[in-house]
Amino acid sequence: MPEITPPTERARVVREPHRGAYDRETIDKILDEGYVCHVGFAVDGQPYVIPTLYARVGDGIYFHGSAASRMLRNISSGISVCITVTLTDGFVLARSVFNHSMNYRSVVALGKATLVDAPEEKLEAMRAFTEKIIPGRWNEARQPNEKEIKATSILHLPLTEVSAKIRVGPPEDDAPDYAWPVWAGVIPLSHSPGAPIRDERCDPSIPTPAYAAQYKR
Ligand SMILES: Cc1cc2nc3c(=O)[nH]c(=O)nc-3n(C[C@H](O)[C@H](O)[C@H](O)COP(=O)(O)OP(=O)(O)OC[C@H]3O[C@@H](n4cnc5c(N)ncnc54)[C@H](O)[C@@H]3O)c2cc1C
């Protein structure tokens, strides 16, 4: 297991440093609540930022390979990536347009991602993707077969160079603007799942499982 080191200079939150956090408890909470990350990497000087599913398992993040896996086929030492996870908690409406903002929790993880080769580790990562979104689903759905495991590229990034940044609370206006006669405050944002929609080819005698009927995030 890699050791968690204090943030390096490039991982230190410079702008609004009071919003930065580096402890694993804070970072893991954000990573475990999110499920989509954006993976940034450069190919021949061209940056790409690709959205994909991920799951934290212990001291690392597993994510689906997509474009990066093509790059990695012949690079055993890994590829430099920047993985970002963003949770949006609210729109912050200040009195001035300039001070409008968002409440958020985000994580930026830097380092080298490597392709996962071992089928057991790939399977564990797939299980983690599924279970973190819908606990209980993995055991009910058909498990991936050898061909499917082979066809899935999974990458692993150790959580060694990570930062979190968090904004909470009301708008912060410049002192003279507090007299401006306009509504100010926060519009909270949350995920609210809708009622499950049964696939028309799903046998009607199969009851909707509780994890779908009462899905909560
Ligand atoms: C939903 C959302 C909306 C935002 N809107 C704005 C906006 O409109 N304008 C604006 O200026 N900023 C916004 N931010 C903040 C933005 O992400 C950057 O933190 C900020 O712009 C400073 O960038 P920088 O490269 O100068 O940071 P620096 O502080 O110089 O970055 C240094 C290091 O700090 C870490 N870091 C920086 N930002 C983050 C982060 N968000 N989360 C975790 N680690 C981080 C990274 O490791 C980075 O390498 C927003 C953030 C979120 C999540």
PDBQT file of the ligand as one rigid body, heavy atoms in Angstrom, charges set to zero:
ROOT
HETATM    1  C1  LIG A 301     -17.995  23.495  -9.274  1.00  0.00    +0.000 C 
HETATM    2  C2  LIG A 301     -16.819  24.427  -9.175  1.00  0.00    +0.000 A 
HETATM    3  C3  LIG A 301     -16.915  25.700  -9.699  1.00  0.00    +0.000 A 
HETATM    4  C4  LIG A 301     -15.835  26.580  -9.634  1.00  0.00    +0.000 A 
HETATM    5  N1  LIG A 301     -15.949  27.816 -10.206  1.00  0.00    +0.000 NA
HETATM    6  C5  LIG A 301     -14.886  28.632 -10.241  1.00  0.00    +0.000 A 
HETATM    7  C6  LIG A 301     -14.943  29.881 -10.928  1.00  0.00    +0.000 A 
HETATM    8  O1  LIG A 301     -15.939  30.236 -11.537  1.00  0.00    +0.000 OA
HETATM    9  N2  LIG A 301     -13.835  30.664 -10.927  1.00  0.00    +0.000 N 
HETATM   10  C7  LIG A 301     -12.688  30.288 -10.296  1.00  0.00    +0.000 A 
HETATM   11  O2  LIG A 301     -11.703  31.027 -10.340  1.00  0.00    +0.000 OA
HETATM   12  N3  LIG A 301     -12.602  29.121  -9.642  1.00  0.00    +0.000 NA
HETATM   13  C8  LIG A 301     -13.666  28.281  -9.598  1.00  0.00    +0.000 A 
HETATM   14  N4  LIG A 301     -13.580  27.082  -8.938  1.00  0.00    +0.000 N 
HETATM   15  C9  LIG A 301     -12.322  26.759  -8.263  1.00  0.00    +0.000 C 
HETATM   16  C10 LIG A 301     -11.348  26.127  -9.239  1.00  0.00    +0.000 C 
HETATM   17  O3  LIG A 301     -11.530  24.713  -9.233  1.00  0.00    +0.000 OA
HETATM   18  C11 LIG A 301      -9.877  26.397  -8.897  1.00  0.00    +0.000 C 
HETATM   19  O4  LIG A 301      -9.622  25.950  -7.584  1.00  0.00    +0.000 OA
HETATM   20  C12 LIG A 301      -9.507  27.868  -9.002  1.00  0.00    +0.000 C 
HETATM   21  O5  LIG A 301      -9.897  28.418 -10.239  1.00  0.00    +0.000 OA
HETATM   22  C13 LIG A 301      -8.017  28.058  -8.833  1.00  0.00    +0.000 C 
HETATM   23  O6  LIG A 301      -7.331  27.423  -9.896  1.00  0.00    +0.000 OA
HETATM   24  P1  LIG A 301      -5.763  27.457  -9.928  1.00  0.00    +0.000 P 
HETATM   25  O7  LIG A 301      -5.279  26.530 -10.987  1.00  0.00    +0.000 OA
HETATM   26  O8  LIG A 301      -5.304  28.893  -9.937  1.00  0.00    +0.000 OA
HETATM   27  O9  LIG A 301      -5.474  26.821  -8.494  1.00  0.00    +0.000 OA
HETATM   28  P2  LIG A 301      -4.219  26.703  -7.620  1.00  0.00    +0.000 P 
HETATM   29  O10 LIG A 301      -4.662  26.995  -6.220  1.00  0.00    +0.000 OA
HETATM   30  O11 LIG A 301      -3.034  27.416  -8.182  1.00  0.00    +0.000 OA
HETATM   31  O12 LIG A 301      -3.964  25.136  -7.773  1.00  0.00    +0.000 OA
HETATM   32  C14 LIG A 301      -2.852  24.510  -7.164  1.00  0.00    +0.000 C 
HETATM   33  C15 LIG A 301      -3.216  23.094  -6.866  1.00  0.00    +0.000 C 
HETATM   34  O13 LIG A 301      -4.309  23.093  -5.958  1.00  0.00    +0.000 OA
HETATM   35  C16 LIG A 301      -5.141  21.981  -6.216  1.00  0.00    +0.000 C 
HETATM   36  N5  LIG A 301      -6.502  22.463  -6.567  1.00  0.00    +0.000 N 
HETATM   37  C17 LIG A 301      -6.834  23.586  -7.250  1.00  0.00    +0.000 A 
HETATM   38  N6  LIG A 301      -8.170  23.666  -7.404  1.00  0.00    +0.000 NA
HETATM   39  C18 LIG A 301      -8.686  22.564  -6.800  1.00  0.00    +0.000 A 
HETATM   40  C19 LIG A 301     -10.001  22.094  -6.624  1.00  0.00    +0.000 A 
HETATM   41  N7  LIG A 301     -11.080  22.753  -7.098  1.00  0.00    +0.000 N 
HETATM   42  N8  LIG A 301     -10.167  20.938  -5.960  1.00  0.00    +0.000 NA
HETATM   43  C20 LIG A 301      -9.114  20.241  -5.467  1.00  0.00    +0.000 A 
HETATM   44  N9  LIG A 301      -7.844  20.655  -5.597  1.00  0.00    +0.000 NA
HETATM   45  C21 LIG A 301      -7.629  21.803  -6.261  1.00  0.00    +0.000 A 
HETATM   46  C22 LIG A 301      -4.520  21.237  -7.379  1.00  0.00    +0.000 C 
HETATM   47  O14 LIG A 301      -3.712  20.203  -6.928  1.00  0.00    +0.000 OA
HETATM   48  C23 LIG A 301      -3.681  22.288  -8.055  1.00  0.00    +0.000 C 
HETATM   49  O15 LIG A 301      -2.621  21.720  -8.759  1.00  0.00    +0.000 OA
HETATM   50  C24 LIG A 301     -14.635  26.182  -8.999  1.00  0.00    +0.000 A 
HETATM   51  C25 LIG A 301     -14.546  24.894  -8.455  1.00  0.00    +0.000 A 
HETATM   52  C26 LIG A 301     -15.618  24.032  -8.546  1.00  0.00    +0.000 A 
HETATM   53  C27 LIG A 301     -15.472  22.658  -7.967  1.00  0.00    +0.000 C 
ENDROOT
TORSDOF 0
